[in-house]
């Protein structure tokens, strides 16, 4: 019998080898998915490889690599954007416009493509021959970016800026998965020593629509179009925010370059394909004026099927030798032009306004329209966003309105063309008679917010999101209850509020159908047992986890921990004199804090907005209902960090009370674990360094936080020095 299995471990790769292999595989699959749209593996298999790499990198911090696929979720916030001088000026392209119907009426016999025809004629004159080969491709409505690769690795990424100097946005670009950090040579003879790729960062239409819907539901201002959303995102100083936005990239041009000659635009496209860099498509060839106009017409039709905003077609001379002959003006190449289409708009009648209740309780008005064909699809509804938008545009039921698709995807009411009859200004509050259309509960408009929101804790429209949040890892960590299970529980009538979870029995959970009647999917006994066990554990979770789990407006993790420090249990918090004094004190004179509040040393995490939210919640029907249910369940969460007056702290138990820490660099334990460890010792952990920071705990690296700490004179200590500090203060 063979004994090969006795020696199997001898062939296992080292952690370093396995990490390299996993990174290679993940980058390979990223290219297939984003550049070629031909994935070889399922999302689940990709996630398995990703998690394996994450675990290995956690266990072996010495194998850290900033370009690892696992780090494309954003690093630490930066202080500001550095300026980058472009290797080759990053010029814009001159626009030529499709003439409007009004302009054509004034010039009978003129073609709508008049300015494009004139551009082509200038090119012919400049080259001295009639038929000039060109390429035509969609004009992406995104943000121009330059990616500089040296020896196959991304060196930096920059915005266009003024064409000579742009902002270094490398920290944000690293989060965009369609942009390769390292080039893989699949067809080309070699990777160029220097390659500057120019292209557009944008938001795919469907992803943009989904993001705007989420912002609407959360009562946040929506973006006007994908380009505005993209530009705003790239200006963020915190890459973690950028990583949550659905950005993508497509290449369309070249800047600085060292490598084999690229004679035509097709040669450049072949290089991009070989290196796994996604590029703009379709690209149509034309050889004379009429075929150029035909190709532009094709782009105008095809653009409605593309998953990104387009507002025109870009025409480029095919041969680089001819481009060199034509040259440049002071601001743009003479061999290219962007033909801008007229935005398609249509008049129609606004027949009604309906109100949708989002999963977070926000009431969103929707215009019901007489169906009209626009931008390749029939539009019968358009978002009105909120009452302020309706009032500003004076939108009324029965009006004739002008409609267009903002960013080629979201139907929007541009303006009112005319009012009809005796139509009256629209009031959302009056329209719903002050009640939530979903549950009949009260609605309110918070000061400083434009959205109306249902405040009923039991509103079925909000149930799924509330249950999912309540059960999340950072809240009560009820393993097994994610959005799918929450949706099934609500759909089958088992839960209307998060607290209904505690009334579930194992049999009900085991037989829960997560699928449909036609394709049932049973939750099962093992999963049910896990949920019941997690619910029992949740009853004893500390107060700050319960505060966060309740999903009260303005109350995040940091605020929840500060509230927990100030109150011994939930019942004390519900009737908090501290919060009421904070509000009363603010209303009278913000500068005159009374002595009692001063000794609490309340941090900025709990200000007037948080205090107001907490007081209003516990005075509301929803808050009273929650307290009553918790009382019946005999749940009164206790504070795990109760220390209202730091000066009275028992230093043996809370040696770091009153101190503020910031963590940076690679440490011996997970960042969240280190944060929890420091907080258990009585300290506050902040995400950024300021003059109020007591200590910066720094591991390997640290970057901007270490630099800022040095500038401000903040004490920088290692993990060993942290332990020494705890020991010294415990004894003192």
C-alpha positions in Angstrom: 0.0 0.0 0.0 1.3 3.5 -0.9 2.4 5.7 2.0 2.3 9.0 0.1 -0.2 10.5 2.5 2.4 10.2 5.3 4.5 12.8 3.5 1.7 15.0 2.1 2.7 18.0 4.3 6.1 18.1 2.7 4.5 19.5 -0.5 2.4 22.1 1.2 3.4 25.7 0.2 4.7 28.0 2.7 2.5 30.9 3.9 4.5 33.3 1.7 4.1 31.0 -1.4 0.3 30.6 -0.7 -0.2 34.3 -0.2 1.5 35.0 -3.5 -0.5 32.4 -5.3 -3.8 33.6 -3.9 -3.0 37.2 -4.8 -2.2 36.0 -8.4 -5.4 34.1 -8.7 -7.6 36.9 -7.4 -6.0 39.4 -9.7 -6.5 37.0 -12.6 -10.2 36.6 -11.7 -10.6 40.4 -11.3 -9.3 40.9 -14.8 -11.6 38.3 -16.3 -14.6 39.7 -14.4 -14.0 43.5 -14.9 -12.0 43.6 -18.2 -13.3 40.7 -20.2 -16.7 40.0 -18.6 -15.8 36.2 -18.8 -15.6 35.0 -15.2 -14.3 31.4 -14.7 -15.4 30.9 -11.1 -18.6 31.7 -9.1 -18.8 34.6 -6.7 -18.8 32.1 -3.8 -15.6 30.5 -5.0 -14.0 34.0 -5.4 -15.1 34.8 -1.8 -13.6 31.6 -0.5 -10.2 32.5 -2.0 -10.5 36.1 -0.8 -11.2 35.0 2.8 -8.3 32.5 2.8 -6.0 35.3 1.8 -7.4 37.6 4.4 -6.8 35.0 7.1 -3.2 34.3 6.0 -2.4 38.0 5.9 -3.9 38.5 9.4 -1.7 35.7 10.7 1.4 36.9 8.9 1.5 40.7 9.0 5.1 40.5 7.7 3.7 39.6 4.3 1.9 43.0 4.0 1.6 44.4 0.5 -0.4 47.6 -0.2 -1.4 46.2 -3.6 -3.0 43.1 -2.1 -6.6 42.4 -3.4 -7.7 42.4 0.3 -6.6 46.0 0.8 -8.7 47.4 -1.9 -11.4 48.4 0.6 -9.6 51.6 1.6 -6.8 52.5 3.9 -6.5 55.3 6.5 -7.9 58.8 5.7 -5.4 61.2 4.3 -4.8 64.8 5.3 -5.2 66.3 1.8 -4.4 65.7 -1.8 -0.8 66.0 -3.0 -0.3 67.6 -6.4 1.2 65.6 -9.3 2.7 67.1 -12.5 1.6 65.1 -15.5 4.4 63.5 -17.5 2.6 64.6 -20.7 0.0 67.4 -20.6 -3.4 66.0 -20.0 -5.4 68.0 -22.5 -9.2 68.0 -23.0 -10.9 67.3 -26.3 -12.8 70.1 -28.2 -16.6 69.7 -28.2 -18.7 69.9 -31.4 -22.4 70.1 -30.9 -25.5 68.6 -32.5 -27.6 71.5 -33.5 -30.9 71.9 -31.7 -34.3 72.0 -33.6 -34.4 75.7 -32.9 -31.0 76.3 -34.5 -32.0 74.2 -37.6 -35.2 76.2 -38.0 -33.1 79.4 -38.3 -30.8 77.8 -40.9 -32.9 75.8 -43.5 -31.0 73.1 -45.2 -28.3 72.8 -42.5 -27.6 69.3 -41.1 -27.7 68.7 -37.3 -24.2 67.4 -37.6 -22.9 70.7 -39.1 -20.1 71.2 -36.5 -18.9 67.6 -36.8 -18.8 67.9 -40.6 -16.7 71.0 -40.2 -14.3 69.2 -37.9 -13.8 66.4 -40.4 -13.2 68.9 -43.2 -10.5 70.6 -41.1 -8.8 67.2 -40.6 -8.9 66.5 -44.3 -7.4 69.9 -45.1 -4.7 69.5 -42.5 -3.6 66.1 -43.9 -4.0 67.0 -47.5 -6.3 64.2 -48.6 -10.1 63.5 -48.6 -10.7 60.2 -46.9 -9.3 60.0 -43.4 -9.6 56.8 -41.3 -11.0 57.5 -37.9 -12.4 55.6 -34.9 -15.7 56.5 -33.1 -16.5 55.5 -29.6 -19.0 56.6 -26.8 -18.0 59.6 -24.8 -18.1 58.4 -21.2 -19.7 60.9 -18.8 -17.2 60.3 -16.0 -14.1 61.9 -14.4 -10.9 61.9 -16.3 -8.0 60.1 -14.7 -4.3 59.2 -15.5 -2.9 55.9 -14.3 0.9 55.6 -14.4 2.4 52.1 -14.5 6.1 51.6 -14.1 7.5 48.1 -14.9 3.9 46.8 -14.6 3.0 48.2 -11.2 0.7 51.1 -10.6 2.9 54.0 -9.5 0.2 56.6 -9.0 -3.1 57.9 -10.3 -4.1 61.5 -10.8 -7.0 63.7 -11.9 -6.8 65.9 -14.9 -6.6 69.1 -12.8 -5.6 72.0 -15.0 -4.1 69.7 -17.6 -0.5 70.2 -16.3 -1.0 69.4 -12.6 -3.6 67.2 -11.0 -4.5 65.7 -7.6 -2.9 62.4 -6.5 -5.9 60.1 -5.9 -3.9 56.8 -5.7 -5.4 56.0 -2.3 -8.9 56.2 -3.8 -8.1 54.4 -7.1 -6.7 51.4 -5.2 -10.3 50.7 -4.1 -11.6 50.3 -7.7 -11.5 46.7 -8.5 -11.6 47.1 -12.3 -8.2 48.9 -12.2 -5.3 46.4 -12.0 -2.6 47.2 -9.5 -0.2 45.1 -11.4 -0.2 44.3 -15.1 -0.2 40.7 -16.3 1.2 40.1 -19.8 -1.1 37.6 -21.6 -0.4 38.4 -25.3 2.1 41.3 -25.6 5.8 40.4 -25.9 6.6 42.3 -22.7 5.2 44.8 -20.2 6.2 48.4 -21.1 8.7 50.0 -18.6 6.4 53.1 -18.6 2.7 53.2 -19.5 0.4 56.1 -18.7 -3.2 55.1 -19.4 -5.9 57.8 -19.6 -9.5 57.0 -19.1 -12.7 57.7 -17.1 -13.8 56.7 -13.7 -17.6 56.5 -13.5 -20.5 54.9 -11.8 -22.5 52.2 -13.7 -26.1 53.2 -14.2 -27.8 50.5 -12.2 -25.3 50.8 -9.3 -25.8 54.6 -9.3 -29.6 54.1 -9.2 -29.4 51.7 -6.3 -27.1 54.0 -4.4 -29.4 57.0 -4.9 -32.3 54.9 -3.8 -30.5 54.0 -0.6 -29.6 57.7 0.0 -33.2 58.7 -0.5 -34.3 56.1 2.0 -31.8 57.3 4.5 -33.0 60.9 4.1 -29.6 61.9 2.6 -29.4 64.3 -0.5 -29.3 62.3 -3.7 -26.7 62.9 -6.5 -28.0 64.7 -9.6 -26.3 62.2 -12.0 -23.5 59.6 -12.0 -20.8 62.0 -12.9 -21.5 64.3 -10.0 -21.6 61.3 -7.7 -18.2 60.1 -9.1 -16.5 63.5 -8.8 -17.8 63.9 -5.3 -16.6 60.4 -4.3 -13.1 60.9 -5.7 -12.7 64.1 -3.6 -13.1 62.1 -0.4 -10.1 62.0 1.8 -11.2 58.7 3.4 -10.7 55.7 1.0 -13.1 53.6 3.1 -15.9 55.8 1.9 -14.8 55.6 -1.7 -14.6 51.8 -1.4 -18.3 51.7 -0.6 -19.2 53.6 -3.7 -19.7 51.6 -7.0 -16.9 53.1 -9.1 -15.5 51.6 -12.3 -12.9 52.5 -14.9 -12.5 52.3 -18.7 -9.4 53.4 -20.6 -9.5 55.4 -23.8 -6.2 57.1 -24.3 -2.4 57.1 -23.7 0.0 59.6 -22.2 3.6 58.9 -21.5 4.9 55.6 -23.0 8.1 53.6 -23.4 7.7 50.4 -25.4 7.2 49.0 -28.9 5.8 51.5 -31.3 2.0 51.8 -31.5 1.2 52.8 -35.1 -2.6 53.1 -34.8 -5.3 53.3 -32.2 -5.9 49.5 -32.8 -2.4 48.8 -31.6 -3.1 50.7 -28.4 -6.3 48.7 -27.9 -4.5 45.4 -28.4 -1.9 46.4 -25.8 -4.7 47.3 -23.3 -6.4 43.9 -23.9 -3.1 42.0 -23.5 -2.4 43.8 -20.2 -5.8 43.2 -18.8 -6.8 46.9 -18.6 -10.5 47.5 -19.3 -11.2 49.8 -22.2 -14.0 51.8 -23.7 -16.2 49.9 -26.2 -17.7 49.7 -28.8 -15.1 51.3 -31.1 -16.4 51.7 -34.7 -14.1 52.3 -37.7 -14.9 54.8 -40.4 -13.0 55.7 -43.6 -14.8 58.7 -44.9 -17.2 61.5 -43.9 -20.4 59.6 -44.6 -19.3 56.4 -42.7 -18.2 58.7 -39.9 -21.7 60.2 -39.6 -23.2 56.8 -39.8 -21.0 55.5 -37.0 -21.9 58.5 -34.8 -25.6 57.7 -35.4 -24.9 54.1 -34.3 -23.3 55.3 -31.1 -26.4 57.5 -30.5 -28.6 54.4 -30.7 -26.2 52.0 -28.9 -25.6 54.3 -25.9 -29.0 53.6 -24.4 -27.9 50.0 -24.0 -24.6 50.8 -22.2 -24.3 50.7 -18.4 -22.7 54.1 -18.1 -23.8 57.6 -18.9 -22.9 58.9 -22.3 -23.5 62.4 -23.8 -21.8 62.1 -27.1 -19.4 60.3 -29.4 -15.6 60.7 -29.6 -14.0 60.8 -33.1 -10.2 60.2 -33.3 -7.9 60.0 -36.3 -6.7 56.3 -36.5 -3.1 56.7 -37.5 -0.6 58.2 -35.0 1.6 59.5 -37.8 -1.3 61.6 -39.0 -2.1 62.7 -35.4 1.5 64.0 -35.1 1.1 65.9 -38.4 -2.1 67.6 -37.2 -0.7 68.4 -33.8 -2.3 70.4 -31.0 -3.8 73.7 -30.1 -2.9 75.2 -26.7 -5.6 73.2 -25.1 -6.7 70.3 -27.2 -5.6 67.9 -30.0 -6.6 68.8 -33.6 -7.1 65.1 -34.4 -10.0 64.4 -32.1 -13.4 65.9 -31.3 -16.3 65.0 -29.0 -19.6 65.2 -30.7 -22.2 66.1 -28.0 -25.8 64.8 -28.5 -28.8 66.9 -27.6 -30.2 65.6 -24.3 -33.5 63.9 -25.1 -36.4 65.5 -23.3 -40.1 64.9 -23.6 -43.3 66.6 -22.4 -45.9 64.6 -20.6 -48.6 64.9 -17.9 -48.0 64.4 -14.2 -51.2 62.5 -13.4 -50.6 61.7 -9.7 -48.1 61.6 -6.9 -47.6 58.4 -4.9 -45.6 58.1 -1.7 -43.2 55.2 -1.1 -42.0 54.3 2.3 -38.3 53.2 2.3 -36.8 50.6 4.5 -35.5 53.3 6.9 -38.8 55.0 7.1 -38.2 57.9 4.7 -41.2 58.9 2.6 -40.3 59.5 -1.0 -42.7 61.2 -3.4 -42.9 59.7 -6.9 -44.4 61.3 -10.0 -46.9 59.1 -11.9 -46.7 60.1 -15.5 -48.5 59.6 -18.7 -46.2 57.1 -20.4 -43.7 58.6 -22.8 -40.8 57.1 -24.8 -37.4 58.7 -23.9 -33.8 57.6 -24.3 -34.8 54.2 -25.6 -37.4 53.2 -22.9 -40.9 54.0 -21.8 -41.0 56.3 -18.7 -44.1 56.3 -16.6 -42.6 57.3 -13.2 -40.0 59.7 -11.9 -38.6 60.4 -8.5 -39.5 63.8 -6.9 -36.9 63.2 -4.1 -38.5 65.2 -1.4 -40.9 68.1 -0.5 -38.2 70.8 -1.0 -37.7 69.6 -4.6 -41.4 69.7 -5.2 -41.7 73.2 -3.7 -38.7 74.6 -5.6 -40.0 73.5 -9.0 -43.7 74.2 -8.0 -44.8 70.8 -9.2 -48.5 70.1 -9.0 -50.7 67.2 -10.0 -52.1 67.6 -13.5 -49.1 69.7 -14.7 -47.5 69.4 -18.1 -43.9 68.7 -17.2 -40.6 68.2 -19.1 -38.9 64.8 -18.5 -35.4 63.6 -19.1 -33.2 60.8 -17.9 -30.5 62.3 -15.6 -27.3 60.5 -16.4 -29.2 58.5 -19.0 -30.8 56.3 -16.3 -32.9 58.1 -13.7 -36.1 59.6 -14.9 -36.3 63.2 -13.6 -38.8 66.1 -13.8 -36.7 68.9 -15.3 -39.3 71.6 -14.9 -43.0 72.5 -15.2 -44.1 73.6 -18.6 -47.5 74.8 -17.5 -50.1 74.4 -14.7 -53.6 73.3 -15.5 -57.0 74.4 -14.2 -57.1 75.1 -10.4 -54.2 72.9 -9.4 -52.8 73.5 -5.9 -49.2 73.4 -4.6 -48.5 69.8 -3.4 -47.9 69.2 0.3 -46.6 65.7 1.2 -47.7 66.0 4.8 -51.3 67.0 3.8 -51.3 64.4 1.0 -50.8 61.5 3.5 -52.8 63.3 6.3 -49.8 63.2 8.5 -49.7 59.4 8.6 -47.4 56.8 7.2 -49.0 55.2 4.1 -47.6 51.8 5.1 -48.6 51.6 8.8 -50.7 54.7 9.6 -48.2 55.8 12.2 -47.0 59.4 12.7 -44.5 61.0 10.5 -42.0 63.7 11.4 -39.4 66.0 9.7 -36.3 66.4 11.8 -34.8 69.8 12.1 -32.1 70.3 9.5 -33.4 67.4 7.3 -35.6 67.7 4.2 -37.1 64.2 4.4 -40.3 63.2 6.2 -39.9 59.9 8.1 -42.2 57.4 9.7 -41.4 57.2 13.4 -43.3 54.0 14.1 -41.0 51.3 15.5 -43.4 48.6 14.2 -43.8 50.0 10.6 -43.7 46.9 8.3 -41.9 48.9 5.6 -38.9 49.3 7.9 -39.0 45.9 9.5 -36.5 44.1 7.4 -33.8 46.7 7.7 -34.3 47.1 11.4 -34.1 43.4 12.1 -31.0 43.1 9.9 -29.3 45.9 11.7 -30.4 44.7 15.1 -28.8 41.3 14.4 -25.6 42.6 12.8 -22.1 41.8 14.1 -21.5 45.2 15.6 -25.0 45.3 17.2 -26.2 42.1 18.9 -24.4 39.6 16.7 -27.3 37.2 16.2 -25.6 34.7 13.9 -27.7 33.5 11.1 -30.1 36.5 10.9 -29.1 38.5 7.8 -31.2 40.3 5.3 -32.5 37.2 3.6 -33.7 35.6 6.9 -35.1 38.9 8.1 -37.0 39.3 4.9 -38.5 35.8 5.2 -39.5 36.4 8.8 -41.3 39.6 7.9 -42.8 38.1 4.7 -44.3 35.1 6.6 -45.6 37.3 9.4 -43.3 35.9 12.1 -41.7 39.3 12.9 -42.8 42.9 12.7 -40.1 44.4 15.0 -36.6 43.3 16.1 -37.9 42.4 19.5 -40.2 39.8 18.0 -37.1 37.7 17.4 -37.1 36.8 21.1 -40.6 35.3 20.8 -39.5 32.8 18.0 -39.2 29.1 18.8 -36.8 26.7 17.2 -39.5 24.8 15.2 -40.8 28.0 13.6 -37.2 29.0 12.6 -36.3 25.5 11.3 -39.3 25.5 9.0 -38.8 29.0 7.7 -39.0 29.1 3.9 -36.2 31.4 2.6 -37.2 30.7 -1.0 -40.5 30.8 -2.9 -43.6 28.6 -2.9 -42.4 27.2 -6.2 -38.8 26.8 -5.1 -38.8 26.4 -1.3 -35.6 26.6 0.7 -35.9 25.5 4.4 -33.8 27.2 7.1 -33.2 24.0 8.9 -32.7 22.7 12.5 -29.0 23.5 12.8 -29.4 27.1 11.7 -32.4 27.5 13.9 -30.5 26.2 16.9 -27.7 28.7 16.2 -30.2 31.6 16.1 -31.9 30.6 19.3 -28.5 30.3 21.1 -27.4 33.7 19.7 -30.6 35.3 20.9 -30.0 34.0 24.5 -26.5 35.4 24.3 -27.9 38.7 23.1 -29.9 39.2 26.2 -26.6 39.6 28.2 -24.8 41.8 25.6 -23.5 45.1 27.1 -25.6 48.3 27.0 -23.6 50.0 24.2 -24.4 47.1 21.8 -28.1 47.4 22.6 -28.1 51.2 22.1 -26.4 50.7 18.7 -28.8 47.8 17.8 -31.9 50.0 18.3 -30.9 52.1 15.2 -31.8 55.4 16.8 -31.1 58.4 14.5 -27.6 60.0 14.9 -26.4 57.3 17.3 -23.5 55.3 16.0 -20.9 53.0 17.7 -18.9 55.8 19.4 -22.0 57.6 20.6 -23.4 54.4 22.0 -20.2 53.7 24.0 -20.2 57.2 25.4 -23.9 56.9 26.4 -23.1 53.5 28.0 -20.2 55.1 30.0 -22.7 57.7 31.4 -25.5 55.3 32.3 -25.5 52.1 34.4 -28.3 50.4 32.4 -31.0 50.9 29.8 -33.7 52.0 32.2 -31.4 54.7 33.6 -30.6 55.9 30.1 -34.3 56.0 29.2 -34.9 58.5 32.0 -31.5 60.2 31.8 -31.1 63.5 33.7 -27.7 63.9 32.1 -29.2 64.1 28.6 -32.0 66.5 29.6 -29.5 68.8 31.4 -27.3 68.7 28.3 -30.3 69.8 26.1 -31.5 72.4 28.6 -28.0 73.8 29.0 -27.6 74.1 25.3 -30.9 75.9 24.8 -30.1 78.4 27.5 -26.4 79.2 26.8 -24.0 76.7 25.2 -21.1 78.4 27.0 -22.5 78.0 30.5 -22.2 74.3 31.3 -23.1 73.6 34.8 -20.7 71.9 37.2 -22.4 68.6 37.1 -22.1 68.3 33.3 -18.5 69.5 33.4 -17.4 66.6 35.7 -18.9 64.1 33.4 -16.4 65.2 30.7 -18.9 64.3 27.9 -17.1 63.8 24.6 -18.1 65.2 21.3 -19.6 61.9 20.4 -22.7 62.8 22.5 -23.7 66.3 21.6 -27.1 68.0 21.4 -28.2 66.1 18.3 -27.6 62.7 19.9 -29.1 63.8 23.2 -32.2 65.1 21.3 -32.6 61.8 19.4 -32.3 59.7 22.6 -34.8 61.8 24.6 -37.3 61.9 21.7 -37.0 58.2 21.1 -37.7 57.2 24.7 -40.6 59.7 24.9 -42.1 58.4 21.6 -44.6 55.6 21.2 -41.8 53.5 19.6 -39.5 54.0 22.6 -42.2 53.3 25.2 -43.2 50.2 23.3 -39.6 48.9 23.2 -39.1 49.5 26.9 -42.4 47.7 27.7 -41.5 44.7 25.6 -38.0 44.5 27.1 -39.5 44.6 30.5 -41.7 41.6 29.7 -38.7 39.8 28.3 -36.8 40.7 31.5 -34.1 42.4 29.6 -32.4 45.5 31.0 -28.9 45.7 29.4 -26.1 46.7 31.8 -23.2 49.0 31.0 -19.9 47.3 30.4 -17.9 50.6 30.7 -19.9 52.5 33.3 -17.7 55.4 34.5 -19.6 58.7 34.4 -16.9 60.6 36.4 -13.5 59.5 35.3 -11.8 61.2 38.3 -13.5 58.7 40.6 -12.3 55.7 38.6 -10.8 52.7 40.2 -7.3 52.8 38.6 -6.9 49.1 39.1 -9.9 48.4 36.9 -9.9 51.5 34.7 -6.2 52.6 34.5 -6.7 54.5 31.2 -9.8 56.4 32.3 -9.9 60.0 30.9 -7.4 59.3 28.1 -7.9 59.3 24.4 -6.0 56.9 22.1 -5.5 56.5 18.3 -4.3 53.3 16.7 -2.2 53.0 13.6 0.0 50.6 11.7 0.2 46.8 11.8 -0.2 45.4 15.4 0.0 42.0 16.9 -3.8 41.8 17.2 -6.7 42.8 15.0 -7.5 46.5 15.0 -11.0 46.0 16.5 -9.5 43.7 19.2 -7.0 46.4 20.2 -9.7 49.0 20.3 -11.8 46.9 22.5 -8.8 46.1 24.8 -8.0 49.8 25.3 -11.7 50.7 25.8 -12.0 48.0 28.5 -9.2 49.9 30.4 -11.4 53.0 30.5 -10.0 55.0 27.5 -11.7 56.4 24.4 -10.4 55.3 21.0 -10.6 57.9 18.2 -10.2 57.4 14.5 -8.0 60.5 14.0 -5.2 62.3 15.7 -5.9 65.7 17.2 -4.5 68.0 19.9 -6.7 66.2 22.4 -5.2 62.8 21.6 -3.3 61.4 24.7 -1.4 58.6 22.9 -0.9 57.2 19.5 -0.4 53.4 19.6 1.8 52.7 16.6 2.7 49.4 15.0 4.7 49.0 11.8 3.9 51.7 9.3 1.5 54.4 10.5 1.9 56.9 7.7 0.0 60.2 8.0 -1.3 59.5 11.6 2.3 59.1 12.9 3.3 62.3 11.0 0.5 64.3 12.5 1.2 63.0 16.0 4.8 64.1 15.7 3.7 67.5 14.4 1.2 68.0 17.3 3.6 66.6 19.9 1.3 63.6 20.7 3.0 60.7 22.6 3.7 57.8 20.2 4.0 54.5 22.0 4.4 50.8 21.0 2.3 47.9 22.2 4.9 47.1 24.8 4.9 50.6 26.0 1.1 50.5 26.2 1.3 47.6 28.5 3.9 49.4 30.6 1.6 52.4 30.8 -1.4 50.3 31.9 0.8 48.6 34.6 2.1 51.9 35.9 -1.3 53.6 36.1 -2.9 50.5 37.7 -0.3 50.7 40.5 -0.6 54.5 40.8 
